[in-house]
């Protein structure tokens, strides 16, 4: 896979992650602890297959 396609997949994964975190933060009164764990798991899985998240979001407390 060339670098352009890899970057495109990474952008999609990062975008979906940001949207999911946005929805969670909007609908809950406090950010659940598991959100940070989920972000880390997604980061590890992406890194294992050679994709690096464009930005690692830090959800508000």
N, C-alpha and C positions, 0 to 999 in steps of 0.2 A: 504494500500500500504506500502510495507516495505521501509526501508531507502535507500537501494541500488537502487530500481527503482525510488524513488523520486530524488535521486542524479543524475541519468541518465537523467531524464526529465529536470532537472535544467541545466545540462551541455548542452543539446541540445538547450534549450531556450537561454542560455547565448551565445552559439556559433552563433546562427542565428542572435542575436542582434549585436554581434561584426562584423559579415560579413556585415550586413545592414549598420552599421555606417561606416565601411571601404569603402563601395561603395559610400556612400553619400559624404564622405570626399574626395574621389578620383575624383569624377565627378563634384563637385562644386568648385567655387573659394573661397567661404567663407561658413563656417558651418552654416546652417539655425538655427534660434532660436528654432524652433519646435523640433529639434533633442533632446535637453535636456529634453523638456517636454515629448516627446515620451518615453525616457528612464525611466523617473520617473513614467509614467503611467504603463509601463510594470513591473517595480519594485513593484508598489502598487498591481497590479493584481496578480502577482506571490506570493506576500506576503499574499494576501487574501486567496489563495488556498493552502497555506502552503509551498510554494517553495521560497527559498531565492537565488537571483542571486549570482553566484560565485564571480563575481566582477562587480562593477557598473562603467562602462566606463565613462570617462569625455572627450567629443569630443573637439578637438582643436578649438580655436576661429578663 
